[in-house]
Structure formats: C-alpha cells, structure tokens
Amino acid sequence: MGSAPQLDDIEAAAARIAGYIHRTPVYTSRQLDALCTASVHFKCENLQKVGAFKARGASNAVLSLSDEAAARGVATHSSGNHGAALAMAAARRCIPAHIVMPANAPAVKKAAVEGYGAFIIECEPTQAAREATLAQVVAETGAAFVHPYDDERVIAGQGTVALELLEQVPGLDVVVVPVGGGGLLAGVATAIKAMKPGVEVVAAEPVGADDAFRSFGLGERQPQPNPQTIADGLRTALGERNFPIIQRCVDTIVTVEEESIVKAMRLQWTRLKSLVEPSGAVSFAALLEHPERFRDRRVGVVISGGNVDLDHLPW
Amino acid sequence: MGSAPQLDDIEAAAARIAGYIHRTPVYTSRQLDALCTASVHFKCENLQKVGAFKARGASNAVLSLSDEAAARGVATHSSGNHGAALAMAAARRCIPAHIVMPANAPAVKKAAVEGYGAFIIECEPTQAAREATLAQVVAETGAAFVHPYDDERVIAGQGTVALELLEQVPGLDVVVVPVGGGGLLAGVATAIKAMKPGVEVVAAEPVGADDAFRSFGLGERQPQPNPQTIADGLRTALGERNFPIIQRCVDTIVTVEEESIVKAMRLQWTRLKSLVEPSGAVSFAALLEHPERFRDRRVGVVISGGNVDLDHLPW
C-alpha cells in the first residue's frame, strides 16, 4: 500500500474486478423527482453482488494480492457488508477468508458471510475488540488483512462506482454519497474530481455518527466515541487514509436525522420497489432534509447497500 | 370488443402502449438458481409503471378508445393495481377516471389512485357490490367501462409481457404466471403459444382462491365464493372471456400454500433486493412448492406487482 489512489488506480481496479461484480443500474422515479423538484438518479449498489458496493473494493484487494500472499488467505473485521464482500471475493479466488464480526451484527449479514464459506470469529461490538481479535487471527493464520475502508486498494475499488455513474448519467451537477469509514466517499470523490471537477461531491452522514462532519469542519480527524444510528454500516470511525482524500476532493458534508433516514428508506422501497438498507438511504435522506441544496439540479444519489433484516424494520 | 385476442392484437398493443409503459428488466440470482436447481429468470413487472403489469392492459384499453368515447372518461372496479393503472393511463390521455374500490383495499393502493387525480368511489368488498356501484357510475357519467381482466383490449395489453420476456430470455423451457381473473395469464399464454408453442405455460394460484385450478380441471368455470389468501390481487373470480383462452393455451395450473407465498416473497426481497407483493410472489412460490416440475429447466417467472403496504407485512 502506498499513496492515495489516483484515477488510473481506479481505472485499473475497474478492469481487474469487471468479471467479479455487476455494473449496477441507475433508477429514476418521476414521483421522487416531483417530490424533490430535482432530477434524481439513483445508482443502485444495493443490486451489487453481496448487496452492497463493498464487493468492488474487496474484489480489487483480493485480486491485487500475489499468488503467494493469496494462498495464506485474507482476514478482516466488518459489521457485515465488507465481510460478505471479502468472503465472496476470496471464494471466487479459492482462498480462505477469516471474518471478525461483532456479536450483535444483523443475522442476515452473518448468514451472507457463512454462505460464502468464510470463517466467522465473533467479538464484542467495539472498535478495540474488533482490532484485537483481528490481530490474533492474522498472527495465527498469516492471512492478509484487508481493512474495510482504510486501504488504498479498497478505496480504488469503491471509486469504480463513480466511473459507471458518470458514464450512465451525463451532465450531473452533484453526487451524494453516504460516509461511514470513508472508503466509498474517498474513491468516488477522487474519480469525480479527476474526471469532472465541476461536479459537486456532497457526503451525507447520520447526525448520531457525525465524526466525518466534525472532522471535515475542524480540519482534523475527530473520534467517533459512541455512534447512535440505525444506519449500522456508518457507525465506523473515519479512516486515516480516507480523511485527507475527503478533505481534498469533497465539497460538503451534511448530516441527516434518523427520521429522515427512515422516510428516505420507505420512499425508496415504495417508489423504486427496491430494498435499501438504512445506511444506503442516508444519501437520499440528505435530499429530503436539505432540499434547497439540490433544487432544479441533476443529482446522482449513491444507494450503498440493501442488506436489511426483514424481521427488524425501523417502522 | 370482439373475439379472443390473437398475436397480432398483442403486437398492436405493444406498439400502442410503448410510450406509456416501461420495458421491465429480467433479474437473475445465482443463489436462487442454486436453491431451485434451475435457471430462473424473473420478469420484473413490479418495476412497471404503477408497480404492476396492469399498466399495460389499462393503457391499451384507454388508447384504443375513439376520441369521442374517451372524452366521457373511463371507469372500473378494482382491488387496486388496475385502478391505479387506469387512473394513470387516463391522466396521460387527459380524460377523467372513476375507480370503484373496496373499502378494505390497502391504503397504499388507494393513495396511488388518488395520486393520478382519479375519482375513488368506495363500496363493500364483494363482487356484487363492486358491479352495482360501477353500473351506477357508468350510468351517471357515460364513462367507458374497462374491466380489470375480462376485456380483450386488457388481455392483449397484458400479453405484451410475453413478447418482451421471449425476446429478453432466449431458450425458455417454461413460463410461470400468477392467475387471479386471468388477464395476465390469458394474454401471456396466447403470445407464447403463438410464438413459441414448445414453451410450457404454467399458472400458479393460491390454494385459498383456487377457482382457476378447479375450473381448468373440471372444464367449466367454477365460482370463487370466499377467497382466503394474502395474495389480495388474486381474490377475484376467473373471467368469462379469459377462461376459454386459458383452456386452450395453458398447459397446467398448480396451487400454492400461503406459507410458500410468504417464503417466496421473502426470498425475492432478500435475494433480488426487489419489493414483490404477495400476488406477485405466487409464481415463484410454485417453484418452491413444486421443485421437481422445474428442475434443470430454463424458467421464466413473472413477478406481477410490487405494491405492498409496508405497515402490514405478512411476517
């Protein structure tokens, strides 16, 4: 791992992972356009393999390993989607995957990881416990650690979302991306500012897990002490490698209330007929909560994932 | 209205409604293929305008009216999706629509009809009450009655689903279609037997609303006295015009249990990330309940609609 990924790293990632991932569709809805008074284009990464954009970064990381390193397997800690993505990519390369997961991760996410034949190692739901358990797994197996977001290969992989979106929807004014650890945001923002610097990049974050918002405003990475949000994929702390990229390439970070996330999710379910997980609805929540910012503009909204536990819906 | 629609009526409908409807995508899932030991292709009419295939038949009927007849408006009775579809098509042609709906219709379906600016007239949830109320509306307004399924223009419109599916998925062995009143089934079966007579047409019906199954077996249209199923779109009685077409063009009708419908719906939600309503899941339920019939075959499964009341999910 070296310096921050550039456009050519993202283009190389796109070529590398093409056979591993879906080129996801872009959905539109006249009714949602009318509601927002904007032209809204939803990039459906909930229809990506494993149900989330994480398939991109994980595949790029797994395919970037030498044969010798790959043979020892890969390992990570993940609240879910990255774990499933790494498990999927490892299974495709026929190498073992060891996934450290918090004991309270949604059942649907654990089942997905197990379905790909990976080993699950449970831990307490804290960042410290995840990292300690992961270090132990890596020491015991020699597996290559693939961080969920604080990793250049992962950032470059997630950036391929933007390559597709810019090609699928010409003339975008602004792209809205959820931010948790910042892998998707850093990758997408890098690609957009390299290809179409005039396109505004807006990040959206739950108000109860707003470390990226605070870090961006203060110019220094802030801790995420006790995140409280239904957007379980965004409870993570902003990554060390991700923050300077975000500072350089992102125009604004806005926060959204929990009720906006639930409202956005329901609207996307009923109007797009598409399952969106709470974290995936945070970008559209930004349009609902800050409409003036997007009015009469051509907006790309990244739906990051669709892995919802149907027995625990937030309404 | 004249004799049973033929392939050229369906092709004419396709040309007529092209600008009014979506060409819906076909989804696949490796995991569902593995589960069914079959190659399963889901025709996603839940992503159709108004969230159901009904947009096709209603649009064809509205566009088939003379200007003089159209000016007096259209009217129908509908448990929901046909009402919304007729309202949508009427709004596009700038003519009034009068929709008779049972008072217990799902809130989401009433809201959809109202959203298109149609007049809703509520009635008791019986076939007799629907028809009496509708007759009164037609007498008062002079509107043209467009039956939800017992209408050649509607049957021809629904048949356009099959034109697309056969083009999108070459080499199908069998197509599975839900049956309620029989508009979708009659139209799809007509098109398939005219274009690809070797493709088997299987209808799927809830065991608690099995008048089509009984009628098909006995060779005579049977009543649907007290339908009991969560598949609210399939509680209607088989149509007079539809039955002989179904007798001629359908190979088999199978019934499915309620628990299979719920299981199918959940699998489609979690694996396809796509909202399917209970009626729309009945076709996939047939694969789950009668796997031997579909094993190792190339199967088209019509998902008829996706209008679900998120506050009343069946689990």
Chai-1 contact restraints between the chains, C-beta under 6 A:
chainA,res_idxA,chainB,res_idxB,connection_type,confidence,min_distance_angstrom,max_distance_angstrom,comment,restraint_id
A,N46,B,K273,contact,1.0,0.0,6.0,A-B,restraint_1
A,L47,B,K273,contact,1.0,0.0,6.0,A-B,restraint_2
A,W269,B,L275,contact,1.0,0.0,6.0,A-B,restraint_3
A,K273,B,N46,contact,1.0,0.0,6.0,A-B,restraint_4
A,K273,B,L47,contact,1.0,0.0,6.0,A-B,restraint_5
A,K273,B,L275,contact,1.0,0.0,6.0,A-B,restraint_6
A,K273,B,G306,contact,1.0,0.0,6.0,A-B,restraint_7
A,L275,B,W269,contact,1.0,0.0,6.0,A-B,restraint_8
A,L275,B,K273,contact,1.0,0.0,6.0,A-B,restraint_9
A,G306,B,K273,contact,1.0,0.0,6.0,A-B,restraint_10
